[in-house]
Amino acid sequence: MFLVNSFLKGGGGGGGGGGGGGGTAMRILGGVISAISEAAAQYNPEPPDMEVSATELMNILNKVVTRHPDLKTDGFGIDTCRSMVAVMDSDTTGKLGFEEFKYLWNNIKRWQAIYKQFDTDRSGTICSSELPGAFEAAGFHLNEHLYNMIIRRYSDESGNMDFDNFISCLVRLDAMFRAFKSLDKDGTGQIQVNIQEWLQLTMYS
């Protein structure tokens, strides 16, 4: 598909090392998204027929993180990317449509900046003491019990969260908040779901 091929083939920027390549890779993909968005808005009221699979998402994200040596990561695995696609895939096609991918990509850019901002010791990871501030900057205000659960699930034994786990966690949090709000029709902060709705929310994620 056009966006992925353009990015993966044209986004190398000469193969040089250092942080400049990371900015180039981010700008290339951002430019492709902007160009498609503008063309679609000008010439066609419907977005382009473009979808991103979990494998394509994995290739994009790993190409980006290799250009950011200051981000500690083991890379984005296929299971992580399948999970990210699942929680973002509102129409359950198994792929991300154009608007879904654009929403995800814009969030990743914002969360990457937050990750770097709150990595105050420049370890390349977010430690347990840095995590609440980072999540609040991303718009998620959680209680201590939830933070402890997240640390156990997404951090290593020392309580340090690397970049791919940070992004994976925030993608899921964002999706869960949006799902809750869509079901909380009256804005009461409470929802009631039947077993089928619950299974749909929890199994495909």
Secondary structure, DSSP 8 states (H G I E B T S, - for coil): -HHHHHHHHH--GGG--STHHHHHHHHHHHHHHHHHHHHHHHH-SS--S-EE-HHHHHHHHHHHHTT-TTS------HHHHHHHHHHH-TT-SSSEEHHHHHHHHHHHHHHHHHHHHH-TT-SSSB-TTTHHHHHHHTT----HHHHHHHHHHHS-TTS-B-HHHHHHHHHHHHHHHHHHHHH-TT-SS-----HHHHHHHHH--
